């Protein structure tokens, strides 16, 4: 009886021969991808190829503005005892909180965007409108700290549940230009406020849980 394994050898050889061009093409494709990812790579630096990064800034990482102070607080939900720190922004006067970031070194130093995570105090009504505003400025070594920020951007959101029972997440702001001349390693100072002078019509406090910042990274990162 012929060895069945030997009988299969020609068929296997033919199959391998047919597959070789596909294997080679696949390897070339992955080689090209790897070279693109590693563009700019050497012993000390790497270039980011247009990566998008988000940075979460919770309420606990912010501080209030002394002149137009928002109030810090927390509110425990009755059923599951959920507690989230927040800043409470009044519906009648503009109040402000502030925070600082040093951006990742891949940041292209271009415009950024923000989304606001929030809810409201009780007695609020489904359909109420709240406007959030944000501005930012860059501070380099030896810059005056008391510097003007860039032009602010505003985003409007509509309350989805009575009494602030649901989490609210705004759409992204329009592109926000950071004031000054941003450089790598700068301290980026942010101001967040409730824009009560616009279309905001919710009388109750708006509770800010945090801000999500989106940046683009294309810059070459070098070792210190």
C-alpha positions in Angstrom: 0.0 0.0 0.0 1.4 3.4 -1.0 2.2 5.8 1.8 -0.7 8.2 2.0 1.5 10.9 3.4 3.8 10.7 0.4 0.9 10.9 -1.9 -0.1 14.2 -0.4 3.3 15.8 -0.9 2.8 16.9 -4.5 -0.6 18.5 -3.7 0.9 20.3 -0.7 3.8 21.5 -2.7 1.5 22.9 -5.4 -0.6 24.7 -2.7 2.5 26.2 -1.1 3.7 27.4 -4.6 0.3 29.0 -5.1 0.3 30.7 -1.7 3.9 32.1 -1.9 2.9 35.3 -3.9 0.1 36.1 -1.4 2.4 35.5 1.5 5.1 37.8 0.0 2.5 40.5 -0.7 1.2 40.3 2.9 4.7 40.5 4.3 5.5 43.6 2.2 2.3 45.2 3.3 3.1 44.7 7.0 6.7 45.9 6.4 5.4 49.1 4.9 3.1 49.6 7.8 5.8 49.1 10.3 8.1 51.5 8.5 5.4 54.2 8.5 4.8 53.7 12.3 8.5 54.0 12.9 9.0 57.1 10.7 11.4 59.3 12.5 12.5 56.6 14.9 16.1 56.6 16.1 17.8 56.1 19.4 16.4 59.3 20.9 13.2 60.3 19.1 9.9 59.2 17.5 7.4 61.1 15.4 3.7 60.7 16.1 1.7 60.4 12.8 -1.4 62.4 13.5 -2.6 60.5 16.6 -5.6 61.8 18.5 -5.4 61.7 22.3 -8.0 62.6 24.9 -7.2 63.8 28.4 -9.7 63.5 31.2 -9.8 66.3 33.8 -12.2 65.5 36.7 -13.7 68.1 39.0 -11.3 67.1 41.8 -8.4 68.3 39.6 -9.9 71.8 39.3 -9.9 74.8 41.6 -12.4 77.7 41.9 -11.8 81.2 40.8 -11.6 83.6 43.8 -13.4 86.4 42.0 -16.3 84.4 40.5 -16.3 81.2 42.6 -18.2 78.1 41.8 -19.1 75.9 44.7 -17.6 72.4 45.2 -19.9 69.6 46.2 -21.0 66.0 45.9 -24.4 64.4 45.8 -25.2 60.8 46.7 -27.8 59.1 44.5 -30.4 57.3 46.7 -30.5 53.8 45.3 -26.9 52.8 44.5 -25.2 55.4 46.6 -23.3 56.8 43.7 -21.2 59.9 44.5 -19.4 62.1 42.0 -17.5 65.2 42.9 -18.8 68.3 41.1 -18.5 72.1 40.8 -21.9 73.9 41.0 -22.4 76.8 38.6 -25.1 79.3 39.4 -27.8 80.1 36.8 -27.8 83.8 37.4 -24.2 84.9 37.4 -21.1 83.6 35.6 -18.9 81.4 37.8 -15.5 80.0 37.0 -13.2 77.1 37.7 -9.6 76.6 36.5 -7.1 73.9 35.9 -3.6 73.3 34.4 -2.2 70.7 32.1 1.3 70.1 30.6 0.5 68.5 27.3 2.1 65.3 26.1 5.2 66.1 24.1 3.7 64.8 20.9 1.1 67.6 20.9 1.2 69.5 17.6 0.6 72.8 19.5 -2.5 73.4 17.4 -6.1 73.8 18.3 -7.9 71.6 20.8 -11.5 70.6 21.6 -13.4 69.9 24.8 -16.5 68.0 26.0 -18.2 68.7 29.3 -19.6 66.0 31.6 -22.3 67.4 33.8 -25.7 67.2 35.5 -27.9 69.6 37.4 -29.4 70.3 40.8 -32.9 69.1 41.6 -35.9 71.0 40.4 -34.4 71.4 36.9 -36.6 70.6 34.0 -36.1 68.4 30.9 -35.5 70.7 28.0 -33.6 73.4 29.9 -30.5 74.8 28.2 -27.0 75.2 29.6 -24.0 76.7 27.9 -20.5 75.8 28.9 -17.5 78.0 28.0 -13.7 77.3 28.0 -10.6 79.2 27.3 -6.9 78.4 27.5 -3.4 80.0 27.5 0.2 78.8 27.3 2.9 79.8 29.8 6.5 79.1 29.0 9.5 79.5 31.3 9.9 83.2 32.3 6.5 84.2 30.9 4.3 86.5 33.0 1.7 84.3 34.8 -1.0 87.0 34.6 -1.4 86.6 30.8 -4.4 86.8 28.6 -6.0 83.5 27.5 -7.0 82.7 24.0 -10.5 83.3 22.6 -13.1 81.1 24.4 -15.4 78.6 22.8 -19.0 77.8 23.9 -21.0 74.7 23.6 -24.8 74.4 24.3 -26.4 71.3 25.8 -30.1 70.5 26.6 -31.1 68.8 29.9 -32.4 65.3 29.2 -34.0 64.4 32.5 -35.8 66.2 35.3 -33.9 66.9 38.5 -30.5 66.1 37.0 -31.1 62.4 37.1 -29.0 61.5 34.1 -25.4 62.1 33.1 -25.1 64.8 30.4 -22.2 64.8 27.8 -22.0 67.8 25.5 -20.9 67.7 21.9 -17.3 68.8 21.2 -16.6 72.6 21.3 -15.5 74.3 18.1 -11.7 74.3 17.7 -10.1 76.2 20.6 -7.0 78.2 20.1 -4.6 78.2 23.0 -3.5 81.8 23.8 0.1 82.9 23.8 2.7 81.0 21.8 2.4 77.3 22.9 5.7 75.5 23.1 6.5 72.0 24.2 6.5 71.7 28.0 4.4 74.8 28.5 1.9 75.0 31.4 -1.5 75.3 29.7 -4.0 77.1 31.9 -7.7 76.6 31.4 -10.8 78.5 32.5 -14.2 76.9 32.5 -17.4 78.8 33.1 -21.1 78.6 32.6 -22.1 81.1 29.9 -25.3 82.5 31.6 -25.4 85.5 29.3 -26.1 83.4 26.2 -29.0 81.0 25.5 -28.6 79.4 28.9 -32.1 79.3 30.6 -31.8 76.8 33.4 -32.4 78.5 36.7 -30.9 75.7 38.9 -27.2 75.0 39.4 -25.3 73.1 36.7 -23.0 70.5 38.2 -19.7 70.0 36.3 -18.2 66.5 36.8 -15.2 67.0 34.5 -13.9 68.1 31.0 -12.5 65.8 28.3 -9.8 67.5 26.2 -8.9 66.3 22.8 -5.5 67.0 21.2 -3.6 66.0 18.0 -0.1 64.6 18.2 2.3 64.9 15.3 5.4 66.3 17.0 8.8 64.5 17.3 9.4 63.4 20.8 13.0 63.6 22.0 14.7 62.1 25.1 15.6 64.7 27.7 
